[in-house]
Amino acid sequence: MSEIDELYCRSDAVALAAHVRSGDVAAIEIAQAAISAIEAKNPALNAVICKLYDLGQTAAEHVDKSAPLAGVPFLLKELASNWSGVQATNASHFLADNVAQADSHLASRIKAAGLVLLGKTNAPENGWSIATEPALYGPTLNPWNPAVTPGGSSGGSAVAVATGMVPIAEASDGAGSIRVPASCCGVVGLKPSRGRVSLAPFADYWAGGAYFLCNTRTVRDTAAYLDAVSGSLPGDPYPVDAPSAPFLALAKRAPKALRVGFTVSAPNGAPVDPEVQQAVKHTAAKLEALGHAVEEKDMVLDAQSLWRTYTDMTCVETASMFNFMETLLGRAVGPDDVEPVTWAIIERGRGTPATAHAERVELVRQTGRSIVQALLPYDIYITPTLTRQPRPVGYYDMSITDLDAYNALWTDSVYGFPFNVSGQPAISLPLGQFSNGIPLGIQLVAGHGKEAKLLAVATVLEQEMPWRGRHPPDHQ
């Protein structure tokens, strides 16, 4: 391994950007090290499904050294975010030939931050799975155990980060899709507050239920990326106050005494693996030992009913998206263009009366308010990210034609979607491991707009319960 390869392997994004700014390493050298890492590791895992090496190397040669993440290799998720001139398929056969005609606002912020795009990561079709097994690109495998899912829908991004292909990869989350793969792959995954990152040119996804950020290996990388891409545009539907200082700086400030709640009971009655329960309790005990007031408090929520309402609501949103894509492609979508579950979603969405959809949106928003109010006594609320170990590859089968049967498979991620509904920031941290070595994520939740508090607690836990020394087999 060369000196540059070793530097790349041991450095996070913040460190790499510092090397570029100081001039002791050129951004093009870092880009080439990342390309070597992708070429060496990706064939066995299928995390990167579109390579943009020429584009990235050209950007690296002209990078602005003063940019906050100058020269840091980056991967974009193959879902929703548009990068002008680059494929935008949503991992769907229907959009297989679609190319983005303009940058989304988020892509513009990524470019301004100095990040160097080298490719796009795998995702399930339209993002509607907590596995990553699209028919268009094939499955992404978990580097800790290829027999189990790496999670989804940001599975390609989480795998690329976990194996050191890149230090930061884009991730998005409509029902846990940043946090679930973070847990399965042993990386950091923050779902920000509603409105923290603008969705422009779109105003909204899923009535405020969809969010965009990243997967990383360190808390400070997540904070730095949040600084780079956050901010509402005038007229955005969910504006949120800017932080008092950069998130990267606020993440370093040790929090004062906090009120901490935790639960190990699933709000849908699903069983929670004893190892998961123990990891949550260990995290809570660690915070209590650090002087914070900790108590066990279960969520009072009919999660099963809310899940039905939320998923039926998103069917209409998905059908609307395909209606829009039909105007771009100049033809109608049919059952042979998409996977069976996706077609079932489209059909249900198109068959839903407008009044029924409006009622579901209202119920989702009312329930979100109730979740927020129930957690007001706590600065931080701790839950499992998943109720159990990652499922085998193929478990979340998008060839199922019964949409209700497919949605019923999602019980493992019951702690995820309530906070898509409530709009609160939630982060999965790789604080535990199952006895067989597979990572185990713990979720921390804070009040709306309180990412700084969440990142500060995460930084303390990163120091007290470090994970940097844990790597997937064959990816040390």
C-alpha positions as MATLAB code, in Angstrom:
seq = 'MSEIDELYCRSDAVALAAHVRSGDVAAIEIAQAAISAIEAKNPALNAVICKLYDLGQTAAEHVDKSAPLAGVPFLLKELASNWSGVQATNASHFLADNVAQADSHLASRIKAAGLVLLGKTNAPENGWSIATEPALYGPTLNPWNPAVTPGGSSGGSAVAVATGMVPIAEASDGAGSIRVPASCCGVVGLKPSRGRVSLAPFADYWAGGAYFLCNTRTVRDTAAYLDAVSGSLPGDPYPVDAPSAPFLALAKRAPKALRVGFTVSAPNGAPVDPEVQQAVKHTAAKLEALGHAVEEKDMVLDAQSLWRTYTDMTCVETASMFNFMETLLGRAVGPDDVEPVTWAIIERGRGTPATAHAERVELVRQTGRSIVQALLPYDIYITPTLTRQPRPVGYYDMSITDLDAYNALWTDSVYGFPFNVSGQPAISLPLGQFSNGIPLGIQLVAGHGKEAKLLAVATVLEQEMPWRGRHPPDHQ';
ca = [
       0.000    0.000    0.000;
       1.360    3.422   -0.961;
       1.761    6.303    1.464;
      -1.242    8.086   -0.056;
      -3.362    4.934    0.153;
      -2.456    4.543    3.829;
      -3.312    8.179    4.516;
      -6.642    7.753    2.752;
      -7.440    4.569    4.641;
      -6.874    6.060    8.098;
      -8.354    9.548    7.525;
     -11.912   10.764    7.799;
     -13.315   13.520    5.581;
     -12.414   16.381    7.930;
      -8.811   15.187    8.066;
      -8.574   14.731    4.298;
      -9.895   18.247    3.654;
      -7.298   19.618    6.083;
      -4.543   17.881    4.114;
      -5.816   19.409    0.869;
      -6.058   22.898    2.377;
      -2.528   22.699    3.768;
      -1.206   21.615    0.376;
       0.672   18.575    1.644;
      -1.599   16.295   -0.440;
      -3.240   17.105   -3.758;
      -6.949   16.470   -4.214;
      -6.216   14.449   -7.361;
      -4.017   12.074   -5.324;
      -6.852   11.529   -2.853;
      -9.317   10.963   -5.693;
      -7.036    8.341   -7.214;
      -6.667    6.602   -3.843;
     -10.447    6.485   -3.555;
     -10.786    5.081   -7.067;
      -8.293    2.355   -6.162;
     -10.313    1.543   -3.042;
     -13.569    1.338   -4.993;
     -12.009   -0.844   -7.673;
     -10.568   -3.202   -5.064;
     -13.622   -3.516   -2.823;
     -16.722   -2.899   -4.875;
     -16.744   -5.993   -7.128;
     -17.571   -8.273   -4.198;
     -20.196   -5.948   -2.719;
     -21.940   -4.053   -5.538;
     -22.241   -0.817   -3.582;
     -21.267    1.495   -6.459;
     -23.390    1.034   -9.578;
     -22.287    4.055  -11.611;
     -18.630    5.116  -11.876;
     -17.853    8.758  -12.605;
     -14.087    8.686  -12.310;
     -13.313   11.094  -15.146;
     -15.820   13.615  -13.822;
     -14.368   13.313  -10.313;
     -10.735   13.569  -11.326;
     -11.451   16.688  -13.368;
     -13.208   18.240  -10.372;
     -10.299   17.267   -8.085;
      -7.803   19.001  -10.352;
      -9.771   22.252  -10.091;
     -11.000   22.046   -6.489;
     -11.248   25.205   -4.403;
      -8.852   24.526   -1.527;
     -10.766   26.918    0.727;
     -13.973   24.874    0.502;
     -14.900   23.154    3.790;
     -14.648   19.602    2.404;
     -12.176   20.331   -0.383;
     -11.081   17.251   -2.304;
     -13.034   14.732   -0.219;
     -14.196   11.740   -2.332;
     -17.957   11.369   -2.346;
     -20.700    9.118   -3.713;
     -24.270   10.160   -4.534;
     -27.168    7.829   -3.868;
     -29.077    6.652   -6.959;
     -32.317    8.161   -5.733;
     -33.905   11.602   -6.152;
     -30.809   13.847   -6.046;
     -29.991   15.196   -9.508;
     -26.456   15.947  -10.757;
     -26.508   17.595  -14.164;
     -25.428   15.231  -16.937;
     -25.411   12.155  -14.717;
     -27.846    9.229  -14.808;
     -30.872    9.524  -12.514;
     -32.649    6.175  -12.600;
     -34.057    5.748   -9.083;
     -32.854    2.151   -9.649;
     -35.871    1.578  -11.894;
     -36.023    0.031  -15.373;
     -38.578    2.710  -16.236;
     -35.926    5.411  -15.749;
     -32.923    3.401  -16.935;
     -32.071    5.923  -19.653;
     -32.929    9.061  -17.679;
     -30.199   11.695  -17.310;
     -30.458   14.691  -14.987;
     -30.799   17.936  -16.922;
     -29.886   20.212  -14.008;
     -28.458   20.095  -10.508;
     -30.815   19.821   -7.569;
     -30.186   22.418   -4.863;
     -28.495   19.771   -2.742;
     -26.094   18.873   -5.564;
     -25.156   22.537   -5.866;
     -24.364   22.656   -2.148;
     -22.300   19.470   -2.418;
     -20.263   20.954   -5.257;
     -19.733   24.211   -3.340;
     -18.447   22.223   -0.354;
     -15.594   20.874   -2.502;
     -16.703   17.257   -2.429;
     -15.479   15.201   -5.397;
     -18.142   12.972   -6.947;
     -16.755    9.599   -8.066;
     -19.954    7.624   -8.602;
     -23.433    6.684   -7.471;
     -24.470    4.077   -4.919;
     -27.023    1.314   -5.195;
     -30.563    1.688   -3.852;
     -33.793   -0.319   -4.117;
     -36.262    0.796   -6.763;
     -37.758    4.132   -5.748;
     -36.170    3.664   -2.313;
     -39.052    1.603   -1.004;
     -37.167   -1.107    0.897;
     -34.941   -1.498    3.922;
     -32.779   -3.807    1.841;
     -30.859   -2.885   -1.321;
     -31.718   -5.436   -3.995;
     -33.045   -3.695   -7.126;
     -33.782   -5.779  -10.192;
     -31.986   -3.163  -12.306;
     -28.601   -3.359  -10.554;
     -28.709   -6.491   -8.392;
     -28.186   -6.762   -4.638;
     -25.643   -4.937   -2.523;
     -24.052   -7.260    0.039;
     -23.201   -6.613    3.681;
     -19.402   -6.631    4.176;
     -19.805   -8.019    7.693;
     -21.755  -11.034    6.412;
     -22.822  -11.289    2.745;
     -25.723  -13.539    3.691;
     -27.587  -10.687    5.415;
     -28.847   -7.375    4.119;
     -26.757   -4.203    4.468;
     -30.057   -2.399    4.954;
     -31.756    0.110    2.734;
     -32.612    2.166    1.058;
     -29.151    3.722    1.466;
     -27.454    0.322    1.536;
     -24.930    1.112   -1.183;
     -23.834    4.264    0.604;
     -23.483    2.566    3.986;
     -21.425   -0.282    2.516;
     -19.145    2.127    0.631;
     -18.475    4.061    3.835;
     -18.116    0.992    6.075;
     -15.455   -0.489    3.785;
     -13.503    2.727    3.321;
     -14.316    3.302   -0.340;
     -15.246    6.880    0.596;
     -15.569    8.705    3.934;
     -18.958   10.268    3.080;
     -21.801    9.066    0.867;
     -25.218   10.579    0.381;
     -28.148    8.877    2.097;
     -31.864    9.619    2.306;
     -34.626    8.529    4.635;
     -38.387    8.165    4.234;
     -38.939    5.476    6.872;
     -35.495    4.776    8.344;
     -33.396    4.548    5.182;
     -30.401    6.494    6.529;
     -30.463    4.841    9.945;
     -31.254    1.213    9.067;
     -28.198    0.680    6.818;
     -26.078    2.618    9.310;
     -27.053    0.029   11.914;
     -26.549   -2.963    9.603;
     -23.121   -1.783    8.414;
     -21.695   -0.150   11.542;
     -21.577    3.493   10.436;
     -23.111    6.811   11.497;
     -26.467    7.855   10.052;
     -28.227   11.122   10.947;
     -31.733   11.895    9.753;
     -31.891   15.668   10.210;
     -34.833   17.767   11.338;
     -37.648   18.397    8.926;
     -36.674   21.427    6.854;
     -32.990   21.396    7.785;
     -31.961   20.443    4.226;
     -33.919   21.961    1.362;
     -35.500   19.571   -1.146;
     -35.459   22.145   -3.976;
     -36.420   22.113   -6.774;
     -39.173   20.097   -5.074;
     -40.970   21.676   -2.149;
     -41.765   18.468   -0.310;
     -41.639   14.678   -0.318;
     -44.167   12.488    1.451;
     -45.806   15.319    3.428;
     -42.581   16.080    5.251;
     -41.607   12.442    5.732;
     -38.496   12.336    3.502;
     -35.046   13.642    4.453;
     -31.569   13.813    2.884;
     -28.126   13.684    4.464;
     -25.334   11.068    4.552;
     -23.588    8.074    6.041;
     -20.125    8.553    7.553;
     -17.664    6.811    9.843;
     -17.280    9.677   12.339;
     -19.630   12.099   14.056;
     -17.537   15.081   13.018;
     -17.825   14.126    9.354;
     -21.611   14.076    9.715;
     -21.504   17.494   11.391;
     -19.250   18.913    8.669;
     -21.499   17.600    5.903;
     -24.575   18.989    7.661;
     -22.875   22.389    7.766;
     -22.176   22.132    4.053;
     -25.659   21.213    2.819;
     -28.128   22.538    5.389;
     -30.259   25.628    5.102;
     -33.777   26.480    4.011;
     -34.575   28.471    0.912;
     -37.019   31.385    1.143;
     -40.494   29.937    0.785;
     -39.594   26.362    1.759;
     -42.584   24.803    3.570;
     -40.700   23.737    6.716;
     -38.175   26.448    7.648;
     -35.943   25.759   10.628;
     -33.690   28.164   12.526;
     -29.994   28.096   11.675;
     -27.665   26.937   14.487;
     -25.889   29.479   16.682;
     -22.521   28.287   15.334;
     -21.350   25.667   12.819;
     -22.510   22.164   13.692;
     -18.892   21.018   13.541;
     -18.031   23.400   16.378;
     -21.195   22.700   18.375;
     -20.601   18.942   18.172;
     -17.403   19.400   20.177;
     -19.126   21.071   23.137;
     -19.770   18.536   25.865;
     -23.442   18.771   26.857;
     -24.475   19.829   30.332;
     -26.757   17.646   32.427;
     -29.454   16.233   30.177;
     -32.789   14.529   30.706;
     -32.551   11.173   28.936;
     -35.324    8.690   28.271;
     -34.942    5.237   26.782;
     -37.052    2.286   25.699;
     -36.461   -1.351   24.823;
     -40.112   -2.096   24.046;
     -41.312   -1.840   20.450;
     -44.389    0.370   19.947;
     -45.954   -2.253   17.680;
     -45.480   -5.117   20.144;
     -42.731   -6.786   18.118;
     -40.147   -8.756   20.111;
     -36.815   -7.009   20.704;
     -33.682   -9.156   20.628;
     -32.105   -9.435   24.117;
     -28.747   -8.314   22.709;
     -30.410   -5.194   21.330;
     -32.066   -4.493   24.681;
     -28.755   -4.865   26.469;
     -27.004   -2.478   24.077;
     -29.656    0.194   24.658;
     -29.415   -0.211   28.417;
     -25.621   -0.077   28.259;
     -25.799    3.202   26.339;
     -28.275    4.656   28.824;
     -26.080    3.538   31.749;
     -23.064    5.193   30.152;
     -24.883    8.513   29.941;
     -26.127    8.145   33.504;
     -22.560    7.533   34.689;
     -21.590   10.778   32.948;
     -24.053   12.697   35.121;
     -27.208   12.775   33.028;
     -30.663   11.974   34.472;
     -31.875    8.761   32.849;
     -35.211    6.944   33.042;
     -36.960    4.204   31.108;
     -40.026    5.455   29.241;
     -41.819    3.506   26.550;
     -43.440    5.129   23.519;
     -47.240    5.265   23.694;
     -48.065    4.822   20.048;
     -50.217    2.574   17.882;
     -47.329    2.076   15.470;
     -49.070   -0.638   13.482;
     -52.017    1.606   12.642;
     -49.737    4.574   11.934;
     -47.636    2.445    9.583;
     -50.718    1.534    7.521;
     -51.756    5.184    7.343;
     -48.268    6.396    6.470;
     -47.641    3.801    3.765;
     -51.045    4.375    2.165;
     -50.292    8.111    2.142;
     -46.942    7.550    0.440;
     -48.596    5.464   -2.278;
     -50.315    8.606   -3.537;
     -47.061   10.557   -3.349;
     -45.263    7.823   -5.318;
     -47.980    7.636   -7.962;
     -47.729   11.402   -8.363;
     -43.976   11.139   -8.859;
     -44.421    8.559  -11.617;
     -47.053   10.787  -13.238;
     -44.414   13.521  -13.362;
     -41.742   11.189  -14.730;
     -44.131   10.108  -17.492;
     -44.170   13.707  -18.751;
     -40.359   13.735  -18.897;
     -40.051   10.397  -20.670;
     -43.030   10.898  -22.964;
     -44.654    7.559  -22.222;
     -46.778    5.867  -19.595;
     -45.357    3.561  -16.945;
     -46.649   -0.011  -17.032;
     -46.322   -3.140  -14.894;
     -43.378   -4.375  -16.973;
     -41.432   -1.174  -16.303;
     -41.209   -1.515  -12.520;
     -40.966   -4.179   -9.858;
     -44.228   -5.765   -8.657;
     -44.330   -3.980   -5.306;
     -43.724   -0.647   -7.021;
     -46.567   -1.315   -9.453;
     -48.840   -2.201   -6.523;
     -47.877    1.112   -4.877;
     -48.630    3.064   -8.052;
     -51.993    1.349   -8.540;
     -53.035    1.933   -4.934;
     -51.955    5.538   -5.114;
     -53.839    6.199   -8.344;
     -56.934    4.518   -6.939;
     -57.029    6.514   -3.704;
     -59.750    9.206   -3.456;
     -58.426   12.704   -2.823;
     -60.454   13.044    0.367;
     -59.011    9.806    1.772;
     -55.497   11.016    1.022;
     -56.150   14.362    2.710;
     -57.473   12.566    5.785;
     -54.330   10.405    5.980;
     -52.020   13.405    5.658;
     -53.910   15.094    8.498;
     -53.744   11.994   10.692;
     -50.002   11.622   10.060;
     -49.446   15.245   11.041;
     -51.577   14.955   14.166;
     -49.689   11.831   15.227;
     -46.386   13.571   14.581;
     -47.437   16.339   16.942;
     -48.362   13.743   19.576;
     -44.946   12.064   19.288;
     -43.181   15.392   19.751;
     -45.297   16.276   22.778;
     -44.791   12.875   24.395;
     -41.006   13.310   24.264;
     -40.910   16.921   25.508;
     -39.687   15.835   28.978;
     -36.430   14.576   27.407;
     -33.463   16.241   25.775;
     -32.408   12.892   24.305;
     -34.478    9.774   23.744;
     -32.753    6.425   23.123;
     -34.195    3.486   21.200;
     -32.838    0.579   19.207;
     -32.386    1.338   15.534;
     -33.625   -2.158   14.635;
     -35.391   -4.689   16.833;
     -33.137   -7.553   15.751;
     -30.216   -8.643   13.578;
     -30.308   -7.811    9.849;
     -32.516  -10.173    7.847;
     -31.190  -12.566    5.180;
     -30.726  -11.290    1.632;
     -34.038  -11.718   -0.191;
     -36.264  -11.284    2.876;
     -37.631   -7.921    1.721;
     -38.801   -9.260   -1.633;
     -40.008   -6.551   -4.022;
     -41.404   -9.210   -6.361;
     -44.269   -9.661   -3.880;
     -47.535   -8.508   -5.459;
     -49.459   -8.153   -2.176;
     -48.520   -4.667   -0.959;
     -49.949   -5.163    2.525;
     -47.993   -8.397    2.954;
     -44.831   -6.613    1.840;
     -45.337   -3.670    4.196;
     -45.968   -6.089    7.070;
     -42.351   -7.270    6.738;
     -41.055   -3.916    8.042;
     -41.639   -4.591   11.765;
     -37.877   -4.651   12.497;
     -37.621   -0.918   11.741;
     -40.562    0.200   13.853;
     -38.380    2.721   15.712;
     -37.519    4.533   12.491;
     -40.580    5.925   10.725;
     -42.237    7.577   13.779;
     -39.504   10.219   13.644;
     -40.029   10.738    9.919;
     -43.588   11.529   10.934;
     -42.624   13.782   13.866;
     -39.859   15.659   12.039;
     -37.340   15.250   14.871;
     -33.640   14.577   14.204;
     -32.552   10.995   14.868;
     -29.106    9.435   14.594;
     -28.019    5.794   14.516;
     -24.624    5.193   16.098;
     -22.656    1.907   15.860;
     -22.438    1.520   19.631;
     -22.871   -2.244   19.815;
     -22.233   -5.566   18.131;
     -24.114   -8.824   18.145;
     -22.269  -11.842   19.486;
     -21.600  -12.946   15.890;
     -19.847   -9.643   15.135;
     -22.572   -7.954   13.059;
     -22.968   -4.252   13.983;
     -25.799   -3.089   16.201;
     -26.995    0.499   15.933;
     -28.491    2.576   18.725;
     -30.786    5.471   17.846;
     -30.758    8.812   19.639;
     -33.559   11.326   19.083;
     -33.698   15.029   20.016;
     -36.188   17.878   19.694;
     -36.892   19.510   16.359;
     -33.999   21.697   15.293;
     -31.739   20.262   18.000;
     -29.174   18.502   15.809;
     -26.387   20.283   17.693;
     -27.424   18.659   20.955;
     -27.717   15.281   19.257;
     -24.267   15.603   17.673;
     -22.708   16.717   20.965;
     -24.028   13.643   22.771;
     -22.957   11.456   19.846;
     -19.434   12.885   20.074;
     -19.251   11.990   23.771;
     -20.473    8.455   23.085;
     -17.969    8.126   20.244;
     -15.241    8.880   22.773;
     -16.673    6.726   25.556;
     -17.767    3.779   23.382;
     -15.428    4.041   20.359;
     -16.134    2.200   17.139;
     -13.322    3.445   14.887;
     -11.286    0.287   15.483;
     -14.048   -2.038   14.275;
     -13.935   -2.958   10.583;
     -15.697   -5.536    8.414;
     -13.690   -8.710    7.752;
     -11.219   -8.246    4.882;
     -11.685   -4.457    5.036;
      -9.306   -3.474    7.821;
];
